[in-house]
Every structure is written in C-alpha cells, then in structure tokens.
C-alpha cells in the first residue's frame, strides 16, 4: 500500500467517485449520457489503478456501497490477485506463458 496523507486520499476519492459515476451512468443505459468508449475505458483504468494502490474497502467504503462499477472493479482486482498467486504456485508453465504475453 502507498503512504498517502488524508488530503491525497480525499482527492483520489473524488476522482474515483467521478470515474465510477460515469461508468455507472453508461452501464445503466441512461439516455441522457453520451457513451464515449475512449473515456469509458480511461475511467475504468483510472478506477482500477486507484484501487490497486489504496485499500478501497477502507478508504472508499461509501463509494463501494453506492457504486456497482466500483464494487465490480474491486472484485476484479481481488480475483486477479488470487489468480496470480495461485497461478505461480500451482501452474508454473501457465505463469510463464502469461508473463511472456504481458510483455
């Protein structure tokens, strides 16, 4: 985990909330929202990056309770961590292939 002060965490919370709100709006099929695929992808990446460096369950519990996109992002990150740790230990050949593919 990163060592950030409370002001930085609050700033990231605002950014994460904005990104999650856009994702939720688009995912809900809101008629008034214009889907920009590039912006959607950027918001998803941003939310993933923020959640990867901060304990989202502690720092963003309100956001997680309100946003399906935030919950989904956190669940995906948790699954990725489990797969990576299991893969290296139980399937070393698969781990090597995935590592080569990631480069």
C-alpha positions in Angstrom: 0.0 0.0 0.0 1.1 3.6 -0.6 1.6 6.1 2.1 -0.6 9.0 1.3 -1.9 11.7 3.5 -5.6 12.3 4.1 -5.8 15.2 1.6 -4.3 13.0 -1.1 -6.7 10.2 -0.3 -9.7 12.6 -0.3 -8.6 13.8 -3.7 -8.3 10.3 -5.0 -11.7 9.6 -3.5 -13.2 12.4 -5.5 -11.5 11.2 -8.7 -12.6 7.6 -8.1 -16.2 8.7 -7.4 -16.3 10.7 -10.7 -14.9 7.8 -12.7 -17.3 5.3 -11.1 -20.3 7.7 -11.7 -19.5 7.8 -15.4 -19.2 4.0 -15.6 -22.4 3.5 -13.7 -24.3 6.0 -15.8 -23.1 4.3 -19.0 -23.7 0.8 -17.7 -27.3 1.7 -16.6 -28.1 2.8 -20.2 -29.0 6.3 -19.3 -30.5 8.0 -22.3 -29.1 11.4 -21.5 -25.5 10.2 -21.3 -23.3 10.0 -24.4 -21.1 7.0 -24.3 -17.5 7.8 -25.3 -15.7 4.4 -25.5 -12.3 6.0 -25.0 -13.4 8.0 -22.0 -15.2 4.9 -20.6 -12.0 2.9 -20.9 -9.9 5.6 -19.3 -12.3 5.9 -16.3 -12.2 2.1 -15.9 -8.4 2.1 -16.0 -8.2 5.1 -13.6 -10.5 3.4 -11.1 -8.5 0.2 -11.3 -5.3 2.0 -10.8 -6.6 3.9 -7.7 -8.0 0.7 -6.2 -4.7 -1.1 -6.9 -2.7 1.3 -4.8 -5.1 2.1 -2.0 -7.1 -0.3 0.2 -10.5 0.6 -1.3 -12.5 -1.2 1.3 -11.1 1.0 4.0 -10.7 4.3 2.1 -13.7 4.2 -0.2 -16.3 2.2 1.7 -19.1 4.8 0.9 -18.2 4.6 -2.8 -18.3 0.8 -2.8 -21.7 0.8 -1.1 -23.2 3.1 -3.7 -21.5 2.2 -7.0 -21.8 -1.1 -8.8 -18.9 -0.2 -11.0 -16.7 0.4 -8.0 -17.7 -2.9 -6.5 -17.1 -4.7 -9.8 -13.7 -3.1 -10.2 -12.6 -4.1 -6.7 -13.9 -7.7 -7.2 -12.0 -8.0 -10.4 -8.8 -6.8 -8.8 -9.2 -9.3 -5.9 -9.8 -12.1 -8.4 -6.7 -11.1 -10.4 -4.6 -11.2 -7.2 -5.9 -14.7 -6.4 -5.3 -16.0 -9.9 -1.8 -14.5 -10.0 -0.8 -16.0 -6.6 -2.4 -19.4 -7.4 -1.0 -19.5 -10.9 2.6 -19.0 -9.9 2.4 -21.7 -7.3 0.3 -24.4 -9.0 0.7 -23.8 -12.7 4.3 -22.5 -13.3 4.1 -23.2 -17.0 0.9 -21.1 -17.3 2.5 -18.4 -15.2 5.5 -18.2 -17.6 3.2 -18.0 -20.6 1.1 -15.3 -19.1 4.3 -13.3 -18.1 5.5 -13.5 -21.7 2.1 -12.4 -23.1 2.0 -9.4 -20.7 5.3 -8.0 -22.1 
